[in-house]
């Protein structure tokens, strides 16, 4: 009898804790941010779309990925897919410009038409809440990761849940990404 009571208590508390963990899991659709033009961007408006979130920089060896990102966006934007760019200056100060300068650079050099957000921090103590969501399993329910460099990509499904983190060196038009978009 006395052995049953502690076991019952353990099961009860584990159930309570797991229910609380489930409540902590978020969807990207819960976020609202400022875009590169200073306007509100509500992730709720992209419900039902697959999303690639990518941190960008204008003075990086990987900056030419903007070209492949733009092509991918144009090829699949009508198939419930969107790319969201977040400029960041976290890696060797490779994105020093203002939002206005970044927007001009992206448009002038790569014709970027996918949504670009205001410059944010993607790591450290000042990490933006969207990136906290993308990198912390306690918030996204899928994986713990870190942003290792500019142009790291996160794939988010139609329901707003993180699916995968992809290396910065992987090209945006990699066949595995295209297969995921089409699936």
C-alpha positions in Angstrom: 0.0 0.0 0.0 2.7 2.5 1.0 4.6 1.7 -2.3 1.6 2.6 -4.4 1.1 6.1 -2.9 4.6 7.4 -3.9 4.3 5.9 -7.4 0.9 7.5 -7.8 2.4 10.8 -6.7 5.3 10.5 -9.2 2.9 9.7 -12.1 0.6 12.6 -11.1 3.5 15.2 -11.0 4.9 13.9 -14.2 1.5 14.4 -15.9 1.3 17.9 -14.5 4.8 18.8 -15.7 4.3 17.3 -19.2 1.1 19.3 -19.6 2.9 22.5 -18.6 5.7 21.7 -21.1 3.1 21.4 -23.8 1.7 24.8 -23.0 5.1 26.3 -23.4 5.4 25.1 -27.0 4.6 28.0 -29.4 3.9 28.5 -33.0 5.6 31.1 -35.1 2.2 32.5 -35.8 2.2 33.9 -32.3 4.8 36.5 -33.2 4.6 40.0 -34.5 7.7 41.8 -35.6 8.8 45.0 -37.3 9.7 44.7 -41.0 12.6 46.5 -42.6 10.4 49.4 -43.6 9.2 50.0 -40.0 5.8 48.4 -40.4 4.2 45.6 -38.3 4.5 42.1 -39.7 2.2 39.6 -38.1 3.2 36.0 -38.6 -0.4 35.0 -38.1 -1.1 36.3 -41.6 1.1 33.5 -43.1 -0.8 30.7 -41.5 -1.1 27.8 -43.9 2.2 28.5 -45.6 5.5 26.8 -45.3 8.2 29.2 -44.2 11.9 29.5 -44.4 13.4 31.9 -41.9 16.9 33.0 -42.7 19.3 35.4 -41.0 21.1 37.5 -43.6 24.1 39.8 -44.0 25.3 42.1 -46.7 29.1 41.7 -46.3 29.4 38.0 -45.9 31.0 35.4 -48.2 27.5 33.8 -48.3 25.7 37.0 -49.3 25.3 35.7 -52.9 22.7 33.3 -51.4 20.3 36.2 -51.7 20.1 35.4 -55.5 19.0 31.7 -54.8 16.7 32.8 -52.0 14.9 35.3 -54.4 14.6 32.7 -57.1 13.3 30.1 -54.7 10.7 32.6 -53.4 9.6 33.6 -56.9 9.3 29.9 -57.9 7.2 28.8 -54.9 5.5 31.9 -53.5 2.3 30.9 -55.2 2.5 27.4 -53.7 2.0 28.5 -50.1 5.7 29.2 -49.4 7.3 32.3 -48.0 10.9 33.3 -47.1 11.3 35.7 -44.2 14.7 37.4 -43.9 16.2 38.7 -40.7 19.3 40.8 -41.2 21.7 40.4 -38.3 25.1 41.8 -37.3 26.1 39.0 -35.0 28.9 37.5 -37.1 32.0 39.6 -37.6 29.9 42.7 -38.0 28.9 41.7 -41.5 25.6 43.6 -41.5 26.6 47.1 -40.2 24.0 49.1 -42.2 20.7 50.6 -41.1 17.4 49.0 -42.1 17.1 51.6 -44.9 20.6 50.7 -46.2 20.0 47.0 -46.0 16.7 47.3 -47.9 18.4 49.4 -50.6 21.3 46.9 -50.9 18.9 43.9 -51.2 16.7 45.5 -53.8 19.5 47.0 -55.8 21.9 44.0 -55.9 19.5 41.0 -55.7 16.0 42.3 -56.4 14.8 40.9 -53.1 11.0 40.8 -53.0 10.5 38.4 -50.1 9.7 39.9 -46.7 12.6 41.3 -44.9 12.4 42.2 -41.2 14.2 44.9 -39.2 17.8 43.9 -38.1 17.8 41.7 -35.0 20.2 39.7 -32.9 20.1 36.0 -33.5 22.2 34.9 -30.6 23.4 35.8 -27.2 21.6 37.6 -24.4 19.9 40.0 -26.8 18.5 37.2 -29.0 15.2 38.2 -30.7 12.2 36.3 -29.4 11.6 34.7 -32.9 15.1 33.3 -32.7 14.5 32.1 -29.2 11.5 30.2 -30.5 13.5 28.8 -33.5 16.5 27.6 -31.4 15.0 26.4 -28.1 13.2 23.0 -27.9 11.4 24.2 -24.8 9.6 26.8 -27.0 9.4 25.0 -30.4 8.9 21.4 -29.2 11.2 20.1 -31.9 14.9 20.9 -31.5 17.6 22.8 -29.7 20.0 24.5 -32.1 22.1 27.6 -32.4 22.6 30.0 -35.3 26.2 29.2 -36.4 26.6 31.9 -39.1 24.8 34.2 -41.5 22.3 32.5 -43.8 21.3 29.7 -41.4 17.9 28.5 -42.5 14.9 27.3 -40.4 12.0 25.5 -42.0 8.6 26.0 -40.4 5.5 24.0 -41.4 2.1 25.3 -42.3 0.9 25.1 -38.7 3.9 27.3 -37.6 6.0 24.6 -36.0 9.8 24.2 -36.6 10.7 21.3 -38.8 14.4 21.6 -39.3 17.5 23.8 -39.0 19.7 23.9 -42.1 23.4 24.8 -42.3 24.3 28.3 -43.6 26.5 26.6 -46.3 23.5 24.7 -47.7 22.2 26.5 -50.7 18.6 27.7 -50.5 17.7 25.8 -53.6 19.1 22.5 -52.3 17.0 19.6 -53.5 16.1 18.6 -50.0 14.6 22.0 -49.4 12.7 22.0 -52.7 11.4 18.5 -51.9 10.2 19.8 -48.5 8.4 22.7 -50.1 6.7 20.4 -52.6 5.7 17.8 -50.0 
